[in-house]
Amino acid sequence: MDVVELKTGGIPQVSSADLMQALPVAVYTTDRQGYITFFNEAAADLWGYRPVIGQDRWWSAPSTPCSTSARRRWLTTSA
């Protein structure tokens, strides 16, 4: 047994990012300026595109993250 197994009683440790990535629901986080800092695959499926971390912002538009670059990518890929 290694130290991690002793500390956790043999239960494997899972990072919060891994846990959020595995959730079947859309999850995203932003910084104080509204830039997306994390999203999981369910969020990308819901939005219909994959935002660029640290570049795309979440705006309160009709249920869609809408930075200028993200809107352009979404409009060109969904047509």
mmCIF file as gemmi writes it, N, C-alpha and C atoms, coordinates in Angstrom:
data_model
loop_
_atom_site.group_PDB
_atom_site.id
_atom_site.type_symbol
_atom_site.label_atom_id
_atom_site.label_alt_id
_atom_site.label_comp_id
_atom_site.label_asym_id
_atom_site.label_entity_id
_atom_site.label_seq_id
_atom_site.pdbx_PDB_ins_code
_atom_site.Cartn_x
_atom_site.Cartn_y
_atom_site.Cartn_z
_atom_site.occupancy
_atom_site.B_iso_or_equiv
_atom_site.pdbx_formal_charge
_atom_site.auth_seq_id
_atom_site.auth_asym_id
_atom_site.pdbx_PDB_model_num
ATOM 1 N N . MET Axp A 1 ? 0.826 -1.176 0 1 0 ? 1 A 1
ATOM 2 C CA . MET Axp A 1 ? 0 0 0 1 0 ? 1 A 1
ATOM 3 C C . MET Axp A 1 ? 0.872 1.242 0 1 0 ? 1 A 1
ATOM 4 N N . ASP Axp A 2 ? 0.518 2.234 -0.845 1 0 ? 2 A 1
ATOM 5 C CA . ASP Axp A 2 ? 1.29 3.47 -0.812 1 0 ? 2 A 1
ATOM 6 C C . ASP Axp A 2 ? 0.604 4.486 0.102 1 0 ? 2 A 1
ATOM 7 N N . VAL Axp A 3 ? 1.225 5.65 0.241 1 0 ? 3 A 1
ATOM 8 C CA . VAL Axp A 3 ? 0.739 6.674 1.162 1 0 ? 3 A 1
ATOM 9 C C . VAL Axp A 3 ? -0.657 7.163 0.772 1 0 ? 3 A 1
ATOM 10 N N . VAL Axp A 4 ? -0.905 7.344 -0.535 1 0 ? 4 A 1
ATOM 11 C CA . VAL Axp A 4 ? -2.22 7.814 -0.99 1 0 ? 4 A 1
ATOM 12 C C . VAL Axp A 4 ? -3.298 6.819 -0.603 1 0 ? 4 A 1
ATOM 13 N N . GLU Axp A 5 ? -3.044 5.531 -0.808 1 0 ? 5 A 1
ATOM 14 C CA . GLU Axp A 5 ? -4.027 4.515 -0.441 1 0 ? 5 A 1
ATOM 15 C C . GLU Axp A 5 ? -4.288 4.511 1.056 1 0 ? 5 A 1
ATOM 16 N N . LEU Axp A 6 ? -3.247 4.723 1.863 1 0 ? 6 A 1
ATOM 17 C CA . LEU Axp A 6 ? -3.424 4.762 3.305 1 0 ? 6 A 1
ATOM 18 C C . LEU Axp A 6 ? -4.271 5.96 3.724 1 0 ? 6 A 1
ATOM 19 N N . LYS Axp A 7 ? -4.017 7.124 3.117 1 0 ? 7 A 1
ATOM 20 C CA . LYS Axp A 7 ? -4.752 8.328 3.477 1 0 ? 7 A 1
ATOM 21 C C . LYS Axp A 7 ? -6.212 8.28 3.042 1 0 ? 7 A 1
ATOM 22 N N . THR Axp A 8 ? -6.487 7.601 1.943 1 0 ? 8 A 1
ATOM 23 C CA . THR Axp A 8 ? -7.846 7.587 1.404 1 0 ? 8 A 1
ATOM 24 C C . THR Axp A 8 ? -8.574 6.292 1.694 1 0 ? 8 A 1
ATOM 25 N N . GLY Axp A 9 ? -7.982 5.413 2.447 1 0 ? 9 A 1
ATOM 26 C CA . GLY Axp A 9 ? -8.626 4.134 2.72 1 0 ? 9 A 1
ATOM 27 C C . GLY Axp A 9 ? -8.731 3.263 1.482 1 0 ? 9 A 1
ATOM 28 N N . GLY Axp A 10 ? -7.818 3.449 0.534 1 0 ? 10 A 1
ATOM 29 C CA . GLY Axp A 10 ? -7.827 2.644 -0.686 1 0 ? 10 A 1
ATOM 30 C C . GLY Axp A 10 ? -8.747 3.171 -1.774 1 0 ? 10 A 1
ATOM 31 N N . ILE Axp A 11 ? -9.462 4.269 -1.499 1 0 ? 11 A 1
ATOM 32 C CA . ILE Axp A 11 ? -10.364 4.852 -2.497 1 0 ? 11 A 1
ATOM 33 C C . ILE Axp A 11 ? -9.549 5.748 -3.416 1 0 ? 11 A 1
ATOM 34 N N . PRO Axp A 12 ? -9.636 5.529 -4.732 1 0 ? 12 A 1
ATOM 35 C CA . PRO Axp A 12 ? -8.848 6.347 -5.654 1 0 ? 12 A 1
ATOM 36 C C . PRO Axp A 12 ? -9.29 7.812 -5.607 1 0 ? 12 A 1
ATOM 37 N N . GLN Axp A 13 ? -8.327 8.714 -5.72 1 0 ? 13 A 1
ATOM 38 C CA . GLN Axp A 13 ? -8.62 10.141 -5.733 1 0 ? 13 A 1
ATOM 39 C C . GLN Axp A 13 ? -9.003 10.571 -7.147 1 0 ? 13 A 1
ATOM 40 N N . VAL Axp A 14 ? -10.018 11.395 -7.263 1 0 ? 14 A 1
ATOM 41 C CA . VAL Axp A 14 ? -10.456 11.921 -8.549 1 0 ? 14 A 1
ATOM 42 C C . VAL Axp A 14 ? -10.431 13.443 -8.447 1 0 ? 14 A 1
ATOM 43 N N . SER Axp A 15 ? -9.835 14.106 -9.432 1 0 ? 15 A 1
ATOM 44 C CA . SER Axp A 15 ? -9.786 15.566 -9.395 1 0 ? 15 A 1
ATOM 45 C C . SER Axp A 15 ? -11.174 16.129 -9.679 1 0 ? 15 A 1
ATOM 46 N N . SER Axp A 16 ? -11.41 17.344 -9.221 1 0 ? 16 A 1
ATOM 47 C CA . SER Axp A 16 ? -12.714 17.965 -9.467 1 0 ? 16 A 1
ATOM 48 C C . SER Axp A 16 ? -12.936 18.189 -10.964 1 0 ? 16 A 1
ATOM 49 N N . ALA Axp A 17 ? -11.876 18.489 -11.716 1 0 ? 17 A 1
ATOM 50 C CA . ALA Axp A 17 ? -12.009 18.662 -13.168 1 0 ? 17 A 1
ATOM 51 C C . ALA Axp A 17 ? -12.428 17.352 -13.833 1 0 ? 17 A 1
ATOM 52 N N . ASP Axp A 18 ? -11.831 16.234 -13.408 1 0 ? 18 A 1
ATOM 53 C CA . ASP Axp A 18 ? -12.217 14.934 -13.958 1 0 ? 18 A 1
ATOM 54 C C . ASP Axp A 18 ? -13.666 14.614 -13.621 1 0 ? 18 A 1
ATOM 55 N N . LEU Axp A 19 ? -14.059 14.94 -12.41 1 0 ? 19 A 1
ATOM 56 C CA . LEU Axp A 19 ? -15.432 14.689 -11.984 1 0 ? 19 A 1
ATOM 57 C C . LEU Axp A 19 ? -16.412 15.524 -12.798 1 0 ? 19 A 1
ATOM 58 N N . MET Axp A 20 ? -16.121 16.822 -12.971 1 0 ? 20 A 1
ATOM 59 C CA . MET Axp A 20 ? -17.01 17.688 -13.749 1 0 ? 20 A 1
ATOM 60 C C . MET Axp A 20 ? -17.046 17.28 -15.215 1 0 ? 20 A 1
ATOM 61 N N . GLN Axp A 21 ? -15.907 16.816 -15.741 1 0 ? 21 A 1
ATOM 62 C CA . GLN Axp A 21 ? -15.86 16.372 -17.139 1 0 ? 21 A 1
ATOM 63 C C . GLN Axp A 21 ? -16.75 15.151 -17.344 1 0 ? 21 A 1
ATOM 64 N N . ALA Axp A 22 ? -16.846 14.299 -16.347 1 0 ? 22 A 1
ATOM 65 C CA . ALA Axp A 22 ? -17.608 13.058 -16.468 1 0 ? 22 A 1
ATOM 66 C C . ALA Axp A 22 ? -19.113 13.245 -16.268 1 0 ? 22 A 1
ATOM 67 N N . LEU Axp A 23 ? -19.53 14.396 -15.769 1 0 ? 23 A 1
ATOM 68 C CA . LEU Axp A 23 ? -20.956 14.612 -15.521 1 0 ? 23 A 1
ATOM 69 C C . LEU Axp A 23 ? -21.739 14.627 -16.833 1 0 ? 23 A 1
ATOM 70 N N . PRO Axp A 24 ? -22.957 14.088 -16.827 1 0 ? 24 A 1
ATOM 71 C CA . PRO Axp A 24 ? -23.771 14.062 -18.046 1 0 ? 24 A 1
ATOM 72 C C . PRO Axp A 24 ? -24.531 15.369 -18.275 1 0 ? 24 A 1
ATOM 73 N N . VAL Axp A 25 ? -24.278 16.387 -17.474 1 0 ? 25 A 1
ATOM 74 C CA . VAL Axp A 25 ? -24.929 17.687 -17.621 1 0 ? 25 A 1
ATOM 75 C C . VAL Axp A 25 ? -23.888 18.741 -17.975 1 0 ? 25 A 1
ATOM 76 N N . ALA Axp A 26 ? -24.346 19.829 -18.587 1 0 ? 26 A 1
ATOM 77 C CA . ALA Axp A 26 ? -23.435 20.898 -18.988 1 0 ? 26 A 1
ATOM 78 C C . ALA Axp A 26 ? -22.887 21.623 -17.766 1 0 ? 26 A 1
ATOM 79 N N . VAL Axp A 27 ? -21.563 21.75 -17.712 1 0 ? 27 A 1
ATOM 80 C CA . VAL Axp A 27 ? -20.883 22.456 -16.627 1 0 ? 27 A 1
ATOM 81 C C . VAL Axp A 27 ? -19.842 23.374 -17.258 1 0 ? 27 A 1
ATOM 82 N N . TYR Axp A 28 ? -19.808 24.628 -16.799 1 0 ? 28 A 1
ATOM 83 C CA . TYR Axp A 28 ? -18.759 25.54 -17.236 1 0 ? 28 A 1
ATOM 84 C C . TYR Axp A 28 ? -18.425 26.468 -16.085 1 0 ? 28 A 1
ATOM 85 N N . THR Axp A 29 ? -17.234 27.046 -16.117 1 0 ? 29 A 1
ATOM 86 C CA . THR Axp A 29 ? -16.832 28.04 -15.141 1 0 ? 29 A 1
ATOM 87 C C . THR Axp A 29 ? -16.26 29.237 -15.89 1 0 ? 29 A 1
ATOM 88 N N . THR Axp A 30 ? -16.324 30.397 -15.237 1 0 ? 30 A 1
ATOM 89 C CA . THR Axp A 30 ? -15.751 31.607 -15.811 1 0 ? 30 A 1
ATOM 90 C C . THR Axp A 30 ? -14.936 32.333 -14.747 1 0 ? 30 A 1
ATOM 91 N N . ASP Axp A 31 ? -14.089 33.24 -15.207 1 0 ? 31 A 1
ATOM 92 C CA . ASP Axp A 31 ? -13.404 34.113 -14.262 1 0 ? 31 A 1
ATOM 93 C C . ASP Axp A 31 ? -14.286 35.341 -14.027 1 0 ? 31 A 1
ATOM 94 N N . ARG Axp A 32 ? -13.797 36.303 -13.283 1 0 ? 32 A 1
ATOM 95 C CA . ARG Axp A 32 ? -14.606 37.478 -12.938 1 0 ? 32 A 1
ATOM 96 C C . ARG Axp A 32 ? -14.967 38.339 -14.137 1 0 ? 32 A 1
ATOM 97 N N . GLN Axp A 33 ? -14.169 38.26 -15.184 1 0 ? 33 A 1
ATOM 98 C CA . GLN Axp A 33 ? -14.458 39.041 -16.385 1 0 ? 33 A 1
ATOM 99 C C . GLN Axp A 33 ? -15.395 38.311 -17.346 1 0 ? 33 A 1
ATOM 100 N N . GLY Axp A 34 ? -15.764 37.092 -17.008 1 0 ? 34 A 1
ATOM 101 C CA . GLY Axp A 34 ? -16.681 36.336 -17.851 1 0 ? 34 A 1
ATOM 102 C C . GLY Axp A 34 ? -16.017 35.431 -18.86 1 0 ? 34 A 1
ATOM 103 N N . TYR Axp A 35 ? -14.678 35.339 -18.823 1 0 ? 35 A 1
ATOM 104 C CA . TYR Axp A 35 ? -13.988 34.437 -19.755 1 0 ? 35 A 1
ATOM 105 C C . TYR Axp A 35 ? -14.172 32.995 -19.288 1 0 ? 35 A 1
ATOM 106 N N . ILE Axp A 36 ? -14.48 32.118 -20.21 1 0 ? 36 A 1
ATOM 107 C CA . ILE Axp A 36 ? -14.675 30.709 -19.881 1 0 ? 36 A 1
ATOM 108 C C . ILE Axp A 36 ? -13.341 30.107 -19.459 1 0 ? 36 A 1
ATOM 109 N N . THR Axp A 37 ? -13.326 29.458 -18.296 1 0 ? 37 A 1
ATOM 110 C CA . THR Axp A 37 ? -12.111 28.841 -17.777 1 0 ? 37 A 1
ATOM 111 C C . THR Axp A 37 ? -12.195 27.322 -17.795 1 0 ? 37 A 1
ATOM 112 N N . PHE Axp A 38 ? -13.403 26.786 -17.929 1 0 ? 38 A 1
ATOM 113 C CA . PHE Axp A 38 ? -13.59 25.333 -17.999 1 0 ? 38 A 1
ATOM 114 C C . PHE Axp A 38 ? -14.966 25.061 -18.593 1 0 ? 38 A 1
ATOM 115 N N . PHE Axp A 39 ? -15.06 23.993 -19.375 1 0 ? 39 A 1
ATOM 116 C CA . PHE Axp A 39 ? -16.352 23.471 -19.809 1 0 ? 39 A 1
ATOM 117 C C . PHE Axp A 39 ? -16.194 21.985 -20.043 1 0 ? 39 A 1
ATOM 118 N N . ASN Axp A 40 ? -17.283 21.25 -19.881 1 0 ? 40 A 1
ATOM 119 C CA . ASN Axp A 40 ? -17.205 19.815 -20.138 1 0 ? 40 A 1
ATOM 120 C C . ASN Axp A 40 ? -17.838 19.497 -21.499 1 0 ? 40 A 1
ATOM 121 N N . GLU Axp A 41 ? -17.751 18.247 -21.898 1 0 ? 41 A 1
ATOM 122 C CA . GLU Axp A 41 ? -18.254 17.84 -23.216 1 0 ? 41 A 1
ATOM 123 C C . GLU Axp A 41 ? -19.752 18.057 -23.342 1 0 ? 41 A 1
ATOM 124 N N . ALA Axp A 42 ? -20.49 17.873 -22.248 1 0 ? 42 A 1
ATOM 125 C CA . ALA Axp A 42 ? -21.939 18.09 -22.294 1 0 ? 42 A 1
ATOM 126 C C . ALA Axp A 42 ? -22.249 19.552 -22.607 1 0 ? 42 A 1
ATOM 127 N N . ALA Axp A 43 ? -21.45 20.482 -22.086 1 0 ? 43 A 1
ATOM 128 C CA . ALA Axp A 43 ? -21.64 21.905 -22.388 1 0 ? 43 A 1
ATOM 129 C C . ALA Axp A 43 ? -21.346 22.176 -23.86 1 0 ? 43 A 1
ATOM 130 N N . ALA Axp A 44 ? -20.271 21.615 -24.374 1 0 ? 44 A 1
ATOM 131 C CA . ALA Axp A 44 ? -19.938 21.795 -25.793 1 0 ? 44 A 1
ATOM 132 C C . ALA Axp A 44 ? -21.044 21.229 -26.673 1 0 ? 44 A 1
ATOM 133 N N . ASP Axp A 45 ? -21.593 20.092 -26.302 1 0 ? 45 A 1
ATOM 134 C CA . ASP Axp A 45 ? -22.706 19.51 -27.068 1 0 ? 45 A 1
ATOM 135 C C . ASP Axp A 45 ? -23.929 20.424 -27.035 1 0 ? 45 A 1
ATOM 136 N N . LEU Axp A 46 ? -24.215 20.984 -25.869 1 0 ? 46 A 1
ATOM 137 C CA . LEU Axp A 46 ? -25.361 21.873 -25.733 1 0 ? 46 A 1
ATOM 138 C C . LEU Axp A 46 ? -25.188 23.137 -26.573 1 0 ? 46 A 1
ATOM 139 N N . TRP Axp A 47 ? -23.981 23.733 -26.521 1 0 ? 47 A 1
ATOM 140 C CA . TRP Axp A 47 ? -23.726 24.967 -27.249 1 0 ? 47 A 1
ATOM 141 C C . TRP Axp A 47 ? -23.549 24.752 -28.744 1 0 ? 47 A 1
ATOM 142 N N . GLY Axp A 48 ? -23.13 23.557 -29.134 1 0 ? 48 A 1
ATOM 143 C CA . GLY Axp A 48 ? -22.891 23.287 -30.545 1 0 ? 48 A 1
ATOM 144 C C . GLY Axp A 48 ? -21.52 23.713 -31.028 1 0 ? 48 A 1
ATOM 145 N N . TYR Axp A 49 ? -20.633 24.065 -30.135 1 0 ? 49 A 1
ATOM 146 C CA . TYR Axp A 49 ? -19.252 24.405 -30.486 1 0 ? 49 A 1
ATOM 147 C C . TYR Axp A 49 ? -18.401 24.338 -29.23 1 0 ? 49 A 1
ATOM 148 N N . ARG Axp A 50 ? -17.091 24.376 -29.43 1 0 ? 50 A 1
ATOM 149 C CA . ARG Axp A 50 ? -16.145 24.319 -28.308 1 0 ? 50 A 1
ATOM 150 C C . ARG Axp A 50 ? -15.494 25.695 -28.15 1 0 ? 50 A 1
ATOM 151 N N . PRO Axp A 51 ? -15.828 26.427 -27.081 1 0 ? 51 A 1
ATOM 152 C CA . PRO Axp A 51 ? -15.213 27.737 -26.879 1 0 ? 51 A 1
ATOM 153 C C . PRO Axp A 51 ? -13.713 27.616 -26.613 1 0 ? 51 A 1
ATOM 154 N N . VAL Axp A 52 ? -13.01 28.694 -26.837 1 0 ? 52 A 1
ATOM 155 C CA . VAL Axp A 52 ? -11.574 28.741 -26.567 1 0 ? 52 A 1
ATOM 156 C C . VAL Axp A 52 ? -11.392 29.228 -25.128 1 0 ? 52 A 1
ATOM 157 N N . ILE Axp A 53 ? -10.79 28.37 -24.299 1 0 ? 53 A 1
ATOM 158 C CA . ILE Axp A 53 ? -10.57 28.706 -22.896 1 0 ? 53 A 1
ATOM 159 C C . ILE Axp A 53 ? -9.738 29.98 -22.793 1 0 ? 53 A 1
ATOM 160 N N . GLY Axp A 54 ? -10.196 30.928 -21.974 1 0 ? 54 A 1
ATOM 161 C CA . GLY Axp A 54 ? -9.471 32.165 -21.75 1 0 ? 54 A 1
ATOM 162 C C . GLY Axp A 54 ? -9.663 33.214 -22.825 1 0 ? 54 A 1
ATOM 163 N N . GLN Axp A 55 ? -10.289 32.866 -23.943 1 0 ? 55 A 1
ATOM 164 C CA . GLN Axp A 55 ? -10.529 33.829 -25.022 1 0 ? 55 A 1
ATOM 165 C C . GLN Axp A 55 ? -12.009 34.132 -25.174 1 0 ? 55 A 1
ATOM 166 N N . ASP Axp A 56 ? -12.846 33.129 -25.089 1 0 ? 56 A 1
ATOM 167 C CA . ASP Axp A 56 ? -14.279 33.319 -25.271 1 0 ? 56 A 1
ATOM 168 C C . ASP Axp A 56 ? -14.937 33.662 -23.947 1 0 ? 56 A 1
ATOM 169 N N . ARG Axp A 57 ? -15.9 34.561 -24.018 1 0 ? 57 A 1
ATOM 170 C CA . ARG Axp A 57 ? -16.604 35.002 -22.831 1 0 ? 57 A 1
ATOM 171 C C . ARG Axp A 57 ? -18.022 34.469 -22.829 1 0 ? 57 A 1
ATOM 172 N N . TRP Axp A 58 ? -18.56 34.39 -21.633 1 0 ? 58 A 1
ATOM 173 C CA . TRP Axp A 58 ? -19.958 34.034 -21.486 1 0 ? 58 A 1
ATOM 174 C C . TRP Axp A 58 ? -20.745 35.332 -21.402 1 0 ? 58 A 1
ATOM 175 N N . TRP Axp A 59 ? -21.658 35.528 -22.336 1 0 ? 59 A 1
ATOM 176 C CA . TRP Axp A 59 ? -22.535 36.692 -22.317 1 0 ? 59 A 1
ATOM 177 C C . TRP Axp A 59 ? -23.949 36.206 -22.121 1 0 ? 59 A 1
ATOM 178 N N . SER Axp A 60 ? -24.753 36.989 -21.495 1 0 ? 60 A 1
ATOM 179 C CA . SER Axp A 60 ? -26.137 36.602 -21.238 1 0 ? 60 A 1
ATOM 180 C C . SER Axp A 60 ? -27.001 36.809 -22.474 1 0 ? 60 A 1
ATOM 181 N N . ALA Axp A 61 ? -26.638 36.157 -23.526 1 0 ? 61 A 1
ATOM 182 C CA . ALA Axp A 61 ? -27.452 36.132 -24.736 1 0 ? 61 A 1
ATOM 183 C C . ALA Axp A 61 ? -28.371 34.919 -24.62 1 0 ? 61 A 1
ATOM 184 N N . PRO Axp A 62 ? -29.24 34.693 -25.572 1 0 ? 62 A 1
ATOM 185 C CA . PRO Axp A 62 ? -30.21 33.599 -25.449 1 0 ? 62 A 1
ATOM 186 C C . PRO Axp A 62 ? -29.57 32.226 -25.256 1 0 ? 62 A 1
ATOM 187 N N . SER Axp A 63 ? -29.209 31.911 -24.045 1 0 ? 63 A 1
ATOM 188 C CA . SER Axp A 63 ? -28.685 30.593 -23.665 1 0 ? 63 A 1
ATOM 189 C C . SER Axp A 63 ? -27.472 30.146 -24.458 1 0 ? 63 A 1
ATOM 190 N N . THR Axp A 64 ? -26.66 31.076 -24.924 1 0 ? 64 A 1
ATOM 191 C CA . THR Axp A 64 ? -25.481 30.727 -25.708 1 0 ? 64 A 1
ATOM 192 C C . THR Axp A 64 ? -24.303 31.592 -25.29 1 0 ? 64 A 1
ATOM 193 N N . PRO Axp A 65 ? -23.123 30.973 -25.08 1 0 ? 65 A 1
ATOM 194 C CA . PRO Axp A 65 ? -21.951 31.791 -24.819 1 0 ? 65 A 1
ATOM 195 C C . PRO Axp A 65 ? -21.585 32.544 -26.087 1 0 ? 65 A 1
ATOM 196 N N . CYS Axp A 66 ? -21.466 33.862 -26.008 1 0 ? 66 A 1
ATOM 197 C CA . CYS Axp A 66 ? -21.357 34.646 -27.241 1 0 ? 66 A 1
ATOM 198 C C . CYS Axp A 66 ? -20.231 35.668 -27.222 1 0 ? 66 A 1
ATOM 199 N N . SER Axp A 67 ? -19.031 35.269 -27.411 1 0 ? 67 A 1
ATOM 200 C CA . SER Axp A 67 ? -17.997 36.258 -27.689 1 0 ? 67 A 1
ATOM 201 C C . SER Axp A 67 ? -18.048 36.494 -29.189 1 0 ? 67 A 1
ATOM 202 N N . THR Axp A 68 ? -17.429 37.529 -29.64 1 0 ? 68 A 1
ATOM 203 C CA . THR Axp A 68 ? -17.451 37.823 -31.072 1 0 ? 68 A 1
ATOM 204 C C . THR Axp A 68 ? -16.849 36.675 -31.863 1 0 ? 68 A 1
ATOM 205 N N . SER Axp A 69 ? -15.678 36.182 -31.432 1 0 ? 69 A 1
ATOM 206 C CA . SER Axp A 69 ? -15.036 35.092 -32.174 1 0 ? 69 A 1
ATOM 207 C C . SER Axp A 69 ? -15.857 33.812 -32.073 1 0 ? 69 A 1
ATOM 208 N N . ALA Axp A 70 ? -16.445 33.556 -30.903 1 0 ? 70 A 1
ATOM 209 C CA . ALA Axp A 70 ? -17.251 32.347 -30.735 1 0 ? 70 A 1
ATOM 210 C C . ALA Axp A 70 ? -18.498 32.421 -31.606 1 0 ? 70 A 1
ATOM 211 N N . ARG Axp A 71 ? -19.144 33.591 -31.652 1 0 ? 71 A 1
ATOM 212 C CA . ARG Axp A 71 ? -20.347 33.734 -32.471 1 0 ? 71 A 1
ATOM 213 C C . ARG Axp A 71 ? -20.016 33.51 -33.941 1 0 ? 71 A 1
ATOM 214 N N . ARG Axp A 72 ? -18.874 34.046 -34.404 1 0 ? 72 A 1
ATOM 215 C CA . ARG Axp A 72 ? -18.469 33.826 -35.788 1 0 ? 72 A 1
ATOM 216 C C . ARG Axp A 72 ? -18.264 32.348 -36.082 1 0 ? 72 A 1
ATOM 217 N N . ARG Axp A 73 ? -17.553 31.639 -35.153 1 0 ? 73 A 1
ATOM 218 C CA . ARG Axp A 73 ? -17.329 30.202 -35.349 1 0 ? 73 A 1
ATOM 219 C C . ARG Axp A 73 ? -18.656 29.455 -35.352 1 0 ? 73 A 1
ATOM 220 N N . TRP Axp A 74 ? -19.556 29.833 -34.44 1 0 ? 74 A 1
ATOM 221 C CA . TRP Axp A 74 ? -20.84 29.142 -34.351 1 0 ? 74 A 1
ATOM 222 C C . TRP Axp A 74 ? -21.659 29.374 -35.605 1 0 ? 74 A 1
ATOM 223 N N . LEU Axp A 75 ? -21.697 30.617 -36.087 1 0 ? 75 A 1
ATOM 224 C CA . LEU Axp A 75 ? -22.476 30.918 -37.275 1 0 ? 75 A 1
ATOM 225 C C . LEU Axp A 75 ? -21.922 30.226 -38.518 1 0 ? 75 A 1
ATOM 226 N N . THR Axp A 76 ? -20.602 30.109 -38.614 1 0 ? 76 A 1
ATOM 227 C CA . THR Axp A 76 ? -20.024 29.477 -39.799 1 0 ? 76 A 1
ATOM 228 C C . THR Axp A 76 ? -20.104 27.955 -39.752 1 0 ? 76 A 1
ATOM 229 N N . THR Axp A 77 ? -20.143 27.371 -38.553 1 0 ? 77 A 1
ATOM 230 C CA . THR Axp A 77 ? -20.211 25.908 -38.474 1 0 ? 77 A 1
ATOM 231 C C . THR Axp A 77 ? -21.62 25.374 -38.418 1 0 ? 77 A 1
ATOM 232 N N . SER Axp A 78 ? -22.6 26.227 -38.078 1 0 ? 78 A 1
ATOM 233 C CA . SER Axp A 78 ? -23.97 25.725 -37.951 1 0 ? 78 A 1
ATOM 234 C C . SER Axp A 78 ? -24.791 25.963 -39.214 1 0 ? 78 A 1
ATOM 235 N N . ALA Axp A 79 ? -24.237 26.66 -40.18 1 0 ? 79 A 1
ATOM 236 C CA . ALA Axp A 79 ? -24.976 26.934 -41.413 1 0 ? 79 A 1
ATOM 237 C C . ALA Axp A 79 ? -24.942 25.778 -42.374 1 0 ? 79 A 1
